[in-house]
């Protein structure tokens, strides 16, 4: 899916996630994400580094892949 949005326009994902375009400048877009704290929101590059790290347990890796964050 490809969507076009202007500054300050939003996209709803499910009932509880809102992605808003905050600023557009040259080749960068600044976005805001409003989501419940239990839903992890990471840069894809950071998620990939975490998943490849030998220090991450298999259970934590599976939770991250499934979009579940443990409550501690």
N, CA, C and O atoms as a printed pandas DataFrame, in Angstrom:
     atom_number atom_name residue_name chain_id  residue_number  x_coord  y_coord  z_coord
0              1         N          UNK        A               1    0.843   -1.158    0.000
1              2        CA          UNK        A               1    0.000    0.000    0.000
2              3         C          UNK        A               1    0.897    1.232    0.000
3              4         O          UNK        A               1    1.880    1.286    0.739
4              5         N          UNK        A               2    0.572    2.193   -0.802
5              6        CA          UNK        A               2    1.274    3.474   -0.836
6              7         C          UNK        A               2    0.240    4.568   -0.628
7              8         O          UNK        A               2   -0.760    4.632   -1.343
8              9         N          UNK        A               3    0.484    5.424    0.348
9             10        CA          UNK        A               3   -0.436    6.506    0.661
10            11         C          UNK        A               3    0.284    7.839    0.556
11            12         O          UNK        A               3    1.465    7.943    0.888
12            13         N          UNK        A               4   -0.419    8.839    0.101
13            14        CA          UNK        A               4    0.115   10.194    0.081
14            15         C          UNK        A               4   -0.520   10.978    1.220
15            16         O          UNK        A               4   -1.728   10.892    1.441
16            17         N          UNK        A               5    0.280   11.731    1.930
17            18        CA          UNK        A               5   -0.199   12.556    3.026
18            19         C          UNK        A               5    0.506   13.896    2.961
19            20         O          UNK        A               5    1.668   13.977    2.563
20            21         N          UNK        A               6   -0.192   14.935    3.349
21            22        CA          UNK        A               6    0.388   16.263    3.462
22            23         C          UNK        A               6    0.773   16.507    4.914
23            24         O          UNK        A               6    0.442   15.714    5.795
24            25         N          UNK        A               7    1.469   17.602    5.153
25            26        CA          UNK        A               7    1.892   17.961    6.501
26            27         C          UNK        A               7    0.672   18.006    7.435
27            28         O          UNK        A               7   -0.366   18.569    7.086
28            29         N          UNK        A               8    0.809   17.424    8.588
29            30        CA          UNK        A               8   -0.196   17.342    9.647
30            31         C          UNK        A               8   -1.375   16.416    9.323
31            32         O          UNK        A               8   -2.359   16.391   10.063
32            33         N          UNK        A               9   -1.286   15.669    8.242
33            34        CA          UNK        A               9   -2.290   14.648    7.961
34            35         C          UNK        A               9   -1.825   13.327    8.570
35            36         O          UNK        A               9   -0.628   13.098    8.739
36            37         N          UNK        A              10   -2.781   12.466    8.895
37            38        CA          UNK        A              10   -2.471   11.234    9.620
38            39         C          UNK        A              10   -2.959   10.001    8.886
39            40         O          UNK        A              10   -3.753   10.067    7.948
40            41         N          UNK        A              11   -2.447    8.874    9.356
41            42        CA          UNK        A              11   -2.873    7.555    8.898
42            43         C          UNK        A              11   -3.221    6.758   10.151
43            44         O          UNK        A              11   -2.434    6.714   11.097
44            45         N          UNK        A              12   -4.381    6.135   10.164
45            46        CA          UNK        A              12   -4.791    5.285   11.284
46            47         C          UNK        A              12   -4.426    3.841   10.958
47            48         O          UNK        A              12   -4.718    3.342    9.871
48            49         N          UNK        A              13   -3.788    3.184   11.912
49            50        CA          UNK        A              13   -3.493    1.758   11.798
50            51         C          UNK        A              13   -4.225    1.091   12.947
51            52         O          UNK        A              13   -3.887    1.301   14.112
52            53         N          UNK        A              14   -5.210    0.302   12.625
53            54        CA          UNK        A              14   -6.076   -0.303   13.630
54            55         C          UNK        A              14   -6.792    0.819   14.381
55            56         O          UNK        A              14   -6.960    1.917   13.851
56            57         N          UNK        A              15   -7.207    0.543   15.599
57            58        CA          UNK        A              15   -7.926    1.556   16.378
58            59         C          UNK        A              15   -7.020    2.373   17.282
59            60         O          UNK        A              15   -7.447    3.373   17.860
60            61         N          UNK        A              16   -5.747    1.939   17.406
61            62        CA          UNK        A              16   -4.929    2.562   18.435
62            63         C          UNK        A              16   -3.548    3.028   17.996
63            64         O          UNK        A              16   -2.705    3.324   18.843
64            65         N          UNK        A              17   -3.297    3.099   16.695
65            66        CA          UNK        A              17   -2.010    3.589   16.197
66            67         C          UNK        A              17   -2.278    4.679   15.172
67            68         O          UNK        A              17   -3.013    4.475   14.206
68            69         N          UNK        A              18   -1.667    5.850   15.397
69            70        CA          UNK        A              18   -1.815    6.981   14.482
70            71         C          UNK        A              18   -0.421    7.435   14.055
71            72         O          UNK        A              18    0.441    7.697   14.893
72            73         N          UNK        A              19   -0.213    7.523   12.753
73            74        CA          UNK        A              19    1.044    8.018   12.192
74            75         C          UNK        A              19    0.735    9.359   11.536
75            76         O          UNK        A              19   -0.122    9.448   10.656
76            77         N          UNK        A              20    1.446   10.413   11.977
77            78        CA          UNK        A              20    1.187   11.765   11.491
78            79         C          UNK        A              20    2.435   12.332   10.838
79            80         O          UNK        A              20    3.533   12.220   11.384
80            81         N          UNK        A              21    2.269   12.944    9.667
81            82        CA          UNK        A              21    3.368   13.643    8.999
82            83         C          UNK        A              21    3.520   14.995    9.694
83            84         O          UNK        A              21    2.606   15.819    9.661
84            85         N          UNK        A              22    4.673   15.219   10.321
85            86        CA          UNK        A              22    4.900   16.450   11.055
86            87         C          UNK        A              22    5.611   17.517   10.230
87            88         O          UNK        A              22    5.298   18.704   10.330
88            89         N          UNK        A              23    6.571   17.085    9.414
89            90        CA          UNK        A              23    7.375   18.042    8.668
90            91         C          UNK        A              23    7.917   17.382    7.411
91            92         O          UNK        A              23    8.309   16.216    7.437
92            93         N          UNK        A              24    7.938   18.114    6.325
93            94        CA          UNK        A              24    8.510   17.636    5.075
94            95         C          UNK        A              24    9.561   18.654    4.652
95            96         O          UNK        A              24    9.261   19.836    4.485
96            97         N          UNK        A              25   10.800   18.185    4.479
97            98        CA          UNK        A              25   11.874   19.090    4.106
98            99         C          UNK        A              25   12.839   18.354    3.186
99           100         O          UNK        A              25   13.463   17.372    3.589
100          101         N          UNK        A              26   12.958   18.827    1.964
101          102        CA          UNK        A              26   13.820   18.213    0.948
102          103         C          UNK        A              26   13.547   16.724    0.838
103          104         O          UNK        A              26   12.454   16.327    0.433
104          105         N          UNK        A              27   14.518   15.893    1.191
105          106        CA          UNK        A              27   14.325   14.442    1.037
106          107         C          UNK        A              27   14.071   13.739    2.367
107          108         O          UNK        A              27   14.279   12.531    2.479
108          109         N          UNK        A              28   13.619   14.492    3.383
109          110        CA          UNK        A              28   13.314   13.896    4.677
110          111         C          UNK        A              28   11.889   14.210    5.094
111          112         O          UNK        A              28   11.362   15.293    4.837
112          113         N          UNK        A              29   11.288   13.233    5.743
113          114        CA          UNK        A              29    9.948   13.399    6.286
114          115         C          UNK        A              29   10.035   13.108    7.781
115          116         O          UNK        A              29   10.577   12.078    8.183
116          117         N          UNK        A              30    9.513   13.992    8.590
117          118        CA          UNK        A              30    9.483   13.781   10.039
118          119         C          UNK        A              30    8.071   13.314   10.386
119          120         O          UNK        A              30    7.085   13.978   10.066
120          121         N          UNK        A              31    7.993   12.150   11.050
121          122        CA          UNK        A              31    6.690   11.597   11.397
122          123         C          UNK        A              31    6.567   11.427   12.907
123          124         O          UNK        A              31    7.560   11.268   13.616
124          125         N          UNK        A              32    5.340   11.463   13.372
125          126        CA          UNK        A              32    5.040   11.180   14.762
126          127         C          UNK        A              32    4.199    9.927   14.824
127          128         O          UNK        A              32    3.320    9.723   13.987
128          129         N          UNK        A              33    4.462    9.083   15.809
129          130        CA          UNK        A              33    3.720    7.835   15.958
130          131         C          UNK        A              33    3.106    7.812   17.344
131          132         O          UNK        A              33    3.815    7.910   18.345
132          133         N          UNK        A              34    1.795    7.683   17.403
133          134        CA          UNK        A              34    1.073    7.572   18.664
134          135         C          UNK        A              34    0.569    6.139   18.761
135          136         O          UNK        A              34   -0.337    5.737   18.031
136          137         N          UNK        A              35    1.169    5.365   19.678
137          138        CA          UNK        A              35    0.819    3.955   19.826
138          139         C          UNK        A              35    0.879    3.587   21.303
139          140         O          UNK        A              35    1.589    4.238   22.069
140          141         N          UNK        A              36    0.149    2.556   21.714
141          142        CA          UNK        A              36    0.229    2.100   23.096
142          143         C          UNK        A              36    1.665    1.711   23.453
143          144         O          UNK        A              36    2.420    1.248   22.597
144          145         N          UNK        A              37    2.030    1.898   24.709
145          146        CA          UNK        A              37    3.389    1.604   25.152
146          147         C          UNK        A              37    3.770    0.145   24.961
147          148         O          UNK        A              37    4.951   -0.170   24.814
148          149         N          UNK        A              38    2.794   -0.744   24.959
149          150        CA          UNK        A              38    3.111   -2.171   24.815
150          151         C          UNK        A              38    3.508   -2.541   23.385
151          152         O          UNK        A              38    3.978   -3.653   23.146
152          153         N          UNK        A              39    3.327   -1.634   22.447
153          154        CA          UNK        A              39    3.694   -1.893   21.052
154          155         C          UNK        A              39    5.055   -1.266   20.780
155          156         O          UNK        A              39    5.190   -0.044   20.841
156          157         N          UNK        A              40    6.085   -2.094   20.476
157          158        CA          UNK        A              40    7.397   -1.531   20.204
158          159         C          UNK        A              40    7.407   -0.780   18.879
159          160         O          UNK        A              40    6.859   -1.248   17.881
160          161         N          UNK        A              41    8.036    0.387   18.883
161          162        CA          UNK        A              41    8.190    1.184   17.660
162          163         C          UNK        A              41    9.678    1.442   17.508
163          164         O          UNK        A              41   10.262    2.202   18.281
164          165         N          UNK        A              42   10.295    0.814   16.515
165          166        CA          UNK        A              42   11.734    0.915   16.307
166          167         C          UNK        A              42   12.051    1.259   14.859
167          168         O          UNK        A              42   11.287    0.934   13.950
168          169         N          UNK        A              43   13.192    1.924   14.653
169          170        CA          UNK        A              43   13.719    2.053   13.299
170          171         C          UNK        A              43   14.004    0.639   12.810
171          172         O          UNK        A              43   14.461   -0.196   13.591
172          173         N          UNK        A              44   13.750    0.355   11.556
173          174        CA          UNK        A              44   13.994   -0.998   11.047
174          175         C          UNK        A              44   15.468   -1.372   11.168
175          176         O          UNK        A              44   15.793   -2.538   11.393
176          177         N          UNK        A              45   16.366   -0.387   11.020
177          178        CA          UNK        A              45   17.801   -0.669   11.148
178          179         C          UNK        A              45   18.136   -1.132   12.562
179          180         O          UNK        A              45   18.933   -2.054   12.741
180          181         N          UNK        A              46   17.534   -0.500   13.563
181          182        CA          UNK        A              46   17.778   -0.878   14.946
182          183         C          UNK        A              46   17.201   -2.254   15.240
183          184         O          UNK        A              46   17.839   -3.063   15.913
184          185         N          UNK        A              47   16.014   -2.522   14.749
185          186        CA          UNK        A              47   15.404   -3.835   14.963
186          187         C          UNK        A              47   16.283   -4.922   14.354
187          188         O          UNK        A              47   16.485   -5.970   14.968
188          189         N          UNK        A              48   16.807   -4.682   13.155
189          190        CA          UNK        A              48   17.677   -5.676   12.514
190          191         C          UNK        A              48   18.940   -5.924   13.333
191          192         O          UNK        A              48   19.377   -7.067   13.460
192          193         N          UNK        A              49   19.533   -4.860   13.891
193          194        CA          UNK        A              49   20.726   -5.023   14.728
194          195         C          UNK        A              49   20.397   -5.831   15.979
195          196         O          UNK        A              49   21.170   -6.703   16.376
196          197         N          UNK        A              50   19.276   -5.552   16.589
197          198        CA          UNK        A              50   18.873   -6.284   17.789
198          199         C          UNK        A              50   18.664   -7.759   17.472
199          200         O          UNK        A              50   19.118   -8.628   18.215
200          201         N          UNK        A              51   17.977   -8.038   16.372
201          202        CA          UNK        A              51   17.696   -9.426   16.016
202          203         C          UNK        A              51   18.966  -10.209   15.698
203          204         O          UNK        A              51   19.009  -11.423   15.902
204          205         N          UNK        A              52   19.998   -9.529   15.202
205          206        CA          UNK        A              52   21.253  -10.208   14.859
206          207         C          UNK        A              52   22.206  -10.332   16.042
207          208         O          UNK        A              52   23.192  -11.066   15.957
208          209         N          UNK        A              53   21.941   -9.646   17.122
209          210        CA          UNK        A              53   22.841   -9.644   18.273
210          211         C          UNK        A              53   22.854  -11.007   18.959
211          212         O          UNK        A              53   21.800  -11.594   19.204
212          213         N          UNK        A              54   24.046  -11.509   19.268
213          214        CA          UNK        A              54   24.129  -12.793   19.972
214          215         C          UNK        A              54   23.667  -12.702   21.432
215          216         O          UNK        A              54   23.455  -13.728   22.079
216          217         N          UNK        A              55   23.512  -11.478   21.950
217          218        CA          UNK        A              55   23.108  -11.297   23.346
218          219         C          UNK        A              55   21.589  -11.388   23.526
219          220         O          UNK        A              55   21.104  -11.454   24.655
220          221         N          UNK        A              56   20.845  -11.392   22.433
221          222        CA          UNK        A              56   19.388  -11.445   22.509
222          223         C          UNK        A              56   18.954  -12.902   22.621
223          224         O          UNK        A              56   19.380  -13.752   21.840
224          225         N          UNK        A              57   18.101  -13.176   23.603
225          226        CA          UNK        A              57   17.631  -14.555   23.805
226          227         C          UNK        A              57   16.656  -14.947   22.690
227          228         O          UNK        A              57   16.012  -14.081   22.099
228          229         N          UNK        A              58   16.548  -16.217   22.408
229          230        CA          UNK        A              58   15.594  -16.663   21.388
230          231         C          UNK        A              58   14.155  -16.212   21.676
231          232         O          UNK        A              58   13.416  -15.866   20.755
232          233         N          UNK        A              59   13.757  -16.218   22.967
233          234        CA          UNK        A              59   12.403  -15.784   23.319
234          235         C          UNK        A              59   12.206  -14.298   23.021
235          236         O          UNK        A              59   11.178  -13.902   22.473
236          237         N          UNK        A              60   13.194  -13.478   23.383
237          238        CA          UNK        A              60   13.101  -12.040   23.115
238          239         C          UNK        A              60   13.090  -11.777   21.614
239          240         O          UNK        A              60   12.367  -10.900   21.142
240          241         N          UNK        A              61   13.884  -12.530   20.868
241          242        CA          UNK        A              61   13.928  -12.381   19.406
242          243         C          UNK        A              61   12.553  -12.709   18.809
243          244         O          UNK        A              61   12.077  -11.992   17.929
244          245         N          UNK        A              62   11.921  -13.774   19.277
245          246        CA          UNK        A              62   10.602  -14.165   18.770
246          247         C          UNK        A              62    9.558  -13.101   19.111
247          248         O          UNK        A              62    8.702  -12.785   18.285
248          249         N          UNK        A              63    9.625  -12.547   20.323
249          250        CA          UNK        A              63    8.673  -11.504   20.716
250          251         C          UNK        A              63    8.832  -10.262   19.851
251          252         O          UNK        A              63    7.840   -9.661   19.437
252          253         N          UNK        A              64   10.075   -9.876   19.576
253          254        CA          UNK        A              64   10.320   -8.698   18.750
254          255         C          UNK        A              64    9.822   -8.919   17.322
255          256         O          UNK        A              64    9.231   -8.021   16.722
256          257         N          UNK        A              65   10.056  -10.097   16.788
257          258        CA          UNK        A              65    9.575  -10.405   15.437
258          259         C          UNK        A              65    8.058  -10.375   15.372
259          260         O          UNK        A              65    7.487   -9.993   14.351
260          261         N          UNK        A              66    7.399  -10.778   16.459
261          262        CA          UNK        A              66    5.932  -10.826   16.488
262          263         C          UNK        A              66    5.314   -9.516   16.939
263          264         O          UNK        A              66    4.090   -9.394   16.988
264          265         N          UNK        A              67    6.144   -8.533   17.269
265          266        CA          UNK        A              67    5.611   -7.232   17.681
266          267         C          UNK        A              67    5.067   -7.222   19.084
267          268         O          UNK        A              67    4.191   -6.419   19.405
268          269         N          UNK        A              68    5.582   -8.117   19.944
269          270        CA          UNK        A              68    5.121   -8.180   21.325
270          271         C          UNK        A              68    6.259   -7.741   22.224
271          272         O          UNK        A              68    7.402   -8.165   22.053
272          273         N          UNK        A              69    5.940   -6.892   23.179
273          274        CA          UNK        A              69    6.937   -6.433   24.147
274          275         C          UNK        A              69    6.536   -6.921   25.526
275          276         O          UNK        A              69    5.410   -6.700   25.971
276          277         N          UNK        A              70    7.463   -7.585   26.197
277          278        CA          UNK        A              70    7.162   -8.091   27.542
278          279         C          UNK        A              70    7.010   -6.945   28.510
279          280         O          UNK        A              70    7.714   -5.939   28.414
280          281         N          UNK        A              71    6.093   -7.098   29.442
281          282        CA          UNK        A              71    5.919   -6.112   30.517
282          283         C          UNK        A              71    6.778   -6.551   31.687
283          284         O          UNK        A              71    6.661   -7.685   32.152
284          285         N          UNK        A              72    7.648   -5.658   32.175
285          286        CA          UNK        A              72    8.506   -6.014   33.308
286          287         C          UNK        A              72    8.274   -5.041   34.441
287          288         O          UNK        A              72    8.898   -5.161   35.495
